[in-house]
Amino acid sequence: MRKPYMRIPYTDVLAAPTIIPKSATTLSGALAALQEFLTAPSPSSISSLESRPSTTILTGAGISVSSGLADYRGTKGTYRVNKSYRPVYYHEFLHNHEARKRYWARSFLGWTTLNKAKPNATHFAIKHLNDLGLVKNVVTQNVDSFHSQAHPGLSTVELHGYLRSCVCTSCHHELPRDDFQNELARLNPVWAAFLQEILASGALDTENLDERRAKGVKTNPDGDVDVPGAPYTIFRYPACPRCLANPPPTETGTRATVEVDADGAWAPTSTAGVLKPAVVMFGESIHQTVKAAAEKMIDNADKLLVLGTSLATYSAWRLAKQAKDQKKPIAIVNLGGVRGEEAFYADLNPDQLGSQGTRVEMSTDVLLPPLVERLRISSTAHTGHQPSSHTAEVHGASVFKDMLS
């Protein structure tokens, strides 16, 4: 039996990309190449008599940078600017009370900023590509829930879970992250006061990394805020309320122990009732149903468009490999190198203009809104219909700037 896929950091140096086609080094050239990629017929779409080829989009942390969130390997990514960063691994979280204290303390500090962040121009452009009939579904590695906010009607698989909930490792009951945050504040009043001081200082609002460090904080992906020297060992977190009320059975048939202190914080004498973020942590296996759903999206697509990811986790890279093995065209838009990307384009016709594959090194929030407008104009010219009043500008760069103001 094949081992389940796990989310493990890939730390090898990624080579600089080769732009494909060569004209895609400019904005106009990149727009032309992506338009050709999205609209050109593919063998599968011709055989199924579809009017337009269907594309699955695979996204990563790079598309959420413009919403103010940190990524891993971008120009200001955590692995570049914070060399000492090390995420908490699943087995550590599951078996180590002190590791959970550290994780939840840092998550407590980062949740307010993460929770108020909003989808950006890229997320809304993806919605418009679906409106145009060019994009069928999305697989995302991101845990910020921006896709479901920006395009709730577009089928999306959250490959690595989501931060909007916590889940019990014993009974698998989910709890809204907002409710959990309130409990963390109640159990840790000194930390709650400290969080208000950090927010008042603006340390979590500035995009300047030096300013953040000067104010004593380091921000990392997935809402992790590190305050060097902070007393993480005194942080407390609640037990699963369902397990507390009704302790789950153990493998031997006895009842597990779930105990709390006088204030309701999980006690280390407990053998169950541990809440974790509803994300696939590093070293944790992706659930089989999620894995199968993502693979099915690749199977049913004519093409794959990769946005804002280096494909550094195997769980994402294998999906691109699956598309390649099925001889489906692949387009990648990412700042910086992508794991194994040379293999995705090894057999391309050097004279093709994007229909067989495209590689662009540009920011998605700069590229996708004008691409949507270009495709709209082309679609209107072919159909004779007037363009919708809901133009790209509604969710484009101008409104995106308002989100960050």
N, C-alpha and C positions, 0 to 999 in steps of 0.2 A: 504493500500500500504506500502511495506517495505521501511524504510528510506534508503537513499543512504549511502554507506559506506564512512567513513571519516578517514583521516589519523590523529590519535591522539597518542601522546606518551604514552607508557606503562612503568610505573616506578617501578613496583613491583620487588622485588629481585627474580632472577631466580635461581632455584636450580641447583647444579652441575649435569652434565649428567651421565647416566649409559651407559657405552660403550657396544655396541652390534655389533657382538658377542664379547665375552670376549677377543678373540685373536686380536681384532682390536686396542688394546692399543699400538702395535708396528707398524712401517711403513709397514713391510711385511704383517702383519696380516690385517691391514686396506686395503691395496691394494688387497689382496685376497678377502676380504669381499665385496668391491665395485665391483670387477670384477664379482663376483657371482651375486651381485645385478643387474648389468646392463645386464648380458648375460643370466641369467636363464629365462626359459620360464615362462610366466604368463598365467592364464586362458584365458584372453582376446586375447593375441597374438596367442595362440594355436587355438582358435575358429575362428580367422580371417585368419588363415593360413599364417601369416607373418613370414618371416624367422628369424627376431629378434624382441624382444619386443621394443616398443617405449617409450622413457622417456622424460618427461618435466622437465626442470630445473627451479628452483625458486632461485634467487640470491638476496643478500643484500649487505650492505656497507662493510662487512668484506672482500669481495673478491677484493676490490679496495684499501685496506690499503697498499698493496705492491706497488701500484702506487704512494704512497705518500699522499693519501687522508685520512682525519680523518673519523672515524666511531663513532657510538653512544655508544655501550656497550662492545667493545673489551677491552683488557688489558690496552690500552691507550686511550680508547674511551672518548668522551667528557663528558658523564654522570658520568664517574669515576674521571676524572682529573679536570673537570671544573664544580663544583657543582652549581655554580651560573648561568650556561648557561640556557637560556630560548629562544626558537625560536620565531619568530614573527608569530602570528596566522593569518589565512586568514581574519577574520573579522576585526582585527586590521589594517592589511595592506590595506584593502578595504576602511575603513572609517577614518583612521587617517593619516593625512599628515606627522606628526612628526615620526610616525612609519615607513612610507615609506622612509623618509630621512635616518633614522637609518639603515634600511635594505639595501638600495642601496649604502650607504657609505661603509658599511662593505663588501658588495658584490663587489663593485668596487675595494677594496683592495685585495680581494681574487681571482678575476677572472683570473688574469695573471697566477698565479700558477696553478689553476685548468685547464685552457685552454691548458697549455703546458704539462700537465700530459698525460700519454699514457697507453693503455691497457697493462696488465701484463700476466704472464704465465698462470694464470687461465683462462682468457678470450680466449686465443688462444687454450688452452686445450679443452675448450668447443667446439670450431670450429672443432677440430680434432675428438671429440666424435661424432659430427654430420657427419663428413666425413666417419667415420666407420659405420654409420647407426644406432647408438645407441641412439642418442639424436635427438628428432624431433623438439623441439622449446624451447624457453626461456621466462619466465616471470621475469622481474627484477624490484626491488624497486629502483634501483639506477638511478640517474639523470645525470650521467657523460658521457653518450653516448659511453662508452667503448665497449659495446656489438656490436653496429652497426659498430664500427670501426674495431673490430677484426673479426667479422663474418657477413658481410653484407648480405650474402645469407641465413642465418639461421633466420627463422621467430622469431621475438622478440616483446613482448608486454612490453612497458615501463609504468608500473603500476602507477608510481608517476610522470610521465612526464619527462622533460629534461631541462637542463640549457642552451642548445645551442641556445635557442630563448627566446624572451620576447613575451608576448601576451597581447593585449589590453583587459581590463575588460569590455569595452563597445562594440566595433565592432568585437573583437576576431581576428583582424589582427595580424599576427606574424612578428617579426622583429629580424634579426640575433643578437645574443648577442654581437658579435664583433662590429657591428655598434653601438649598444647601448652603449658599453664601450667607444667608441670614443666620443660619444656625452657627456657622463658623464665627460670625461677628459676635453672636451672643456668648459663645464659649470662650472667646478670646478678646475681651474688651480692650486690653492694652494694644493688641495688634490692630483692632478696629480704629483706635485713635491714631495709631501710627500710619495706617492707610490714609486717613483723612489728611494728615500732615503731608504725606507724599503727594496726594492729589492737589492740595493747596499750593504746593511748591511748583507744580507744573512739570515735575520730573518725568511723568508718564505721558505728557502731551507733546514734548519736544521731539523732533525728528533727529536732533543733533546728538550723536552718541557721546561726544565729549561732555556735553551739558548734562546728560543723564548720569554719566560716571561721576561728574563733579558733585552731583546731588546724591550720590551714593547708591545708585541702582543700575542693574544690568537687565535689559529686556531680551527675552528669547522667544522662540516660536511657541505657539499653543498657550499663550497667556502666562508664561513663566517669567516671574520677576525675581531676580536674585539681589538680595541686600547683603553684601559681604559682612560677616561678623554678626548677623542677626541671630537671636537666640531661638533657632528653630526647634530645639529640644523641648521648649515649654508649650509649643502649639498643641491644641486639642481639636479633635474632630468628632462628629456624632456617629453613632451606630446606625445601621439600617433600621428604620422604625418598624418595618414588617417583621424582621428577624427578632427584634427586641420584644415585640408583642407575642410572637410565636416562633421560638427557636426552631430552625430546620433540623430534620433528621440527619444523622451521620451515616456513613457507610455501614456501620455496625448495627444500625437500627435505634441507637440511643439519640437523645436530643443534644444538639450542640449547645455550648455555653455562650450566651451573649449578655455581657454585663456592662454597666456604665457607672461613672462616678456620680457624686451628688448633683452635679450640674447637667448630667446627660451625655458626657463625653465617653466615647468608646474606651473600655478598660482592657489592658493587655492580658487580663485573665480570660478574655473571650476567645472562643475558637471559631467564631463565625460573625456575620453581620458587618463585614468590611465593605465600605462603599468606595468605588473607584470611578474615575471619569469614564464616560461611555465612549471611549476612544480605544483604538488598537494601540496599546503602548509598545515601545520598542521591545522586541523579544516575545511579543504576544502573537498568537496565531489569528489570522483572519477567519471569521466564521465561514463555514462551508457554503451557506446560502448566499452570503454576500459575494464570495469568490465566484460562485456559479452565475450569479446575476450579472457581474461585470464581464465574465467571459461570454455570456450570451449576447451582451450588447456589442461586443467585438464581432462575434459570429454573424450577427444580423446586419452589420454595417457594411457599406461599400468602401468606406475610407475612414482613416483615423487622423484627427487633428489634435496634436499635443500642445498644451498651452502652459507656460510658466512652471515647468518642472524639469529637473535634470535626470529624472527617472532613476534616482539613486537608490530607492528602495526596490527590492526585487519584486514585490507585489505589484508595483506599477510597471516596471520594466518588462515583466513577463507578458503584460497585455499588449505592449507595443511589439514584442517578439511574436506574439500570437497573430497580430495583424500582418506582420511581415511574412510569417510562415504561410499565411493564407493569400499571399501575393496582393495585398491591398495597399493602395497608395497611402503614404504617411507624410503629413506635414508637421513640422515642429517650429513653434515660436517660443524662443527662450533666450534670456540674456545669459550667456556663458555656455559651456559645454554640456553635453548630454551623454549619459552612460551608454556606451556601445553604439552611438549614432552612426558611425561610419558603416556599420553592417546594414543599416536600414536603407542606405542609398548606394550601396556598392554596385548595383547592376542597372542604374538609371541611364537612360539615353542622355548624353551630355547636351543635346540640342533641345530637350523637352523644356517647356516654359512653365511647368508647375503641375501639370495634370498627373504626372507619375509620382511626384514627390516635391516637397518644398522645405527648405530650411532657412529660417529668418531669425536674425538676432536683433530683436527690437522689443520694447515694452508693449505688452498686449493692450494696455489702456490707451496707448498712442495709436496703435495699429488697427484695433478692431472696430471702433466707432466709425472711422472713415470707410472701412471695408464694408460695413453694413450699409452705409449711405450709397456707396458705389454699386452694391448689389441691388439695392432698392431701385436705383435709377435704371439699371439694366433690366430689372424685372418689369418696371413700368413701361419701358420702351418696347418690350416684347408683348406685353398683354394689352397695352393701351389704357390701363386703369390709372387713375390719379394716385399718387403716393399717399399713404396714410398721414393724417395730421400728427400722429405719434411718431415723430421723426427721431433720428439718432441723437439730436441735440437734447431731447428731453432727458435722456440718461447718459449723455455724453460728457465731454470734459468740463463744460461750463457748470453743469449741475454737480459733477464730482468735486469741483473746487469748492462749491458751497458746502458739501458734506464735511469737508475738512476745515472749514472756517470756524 
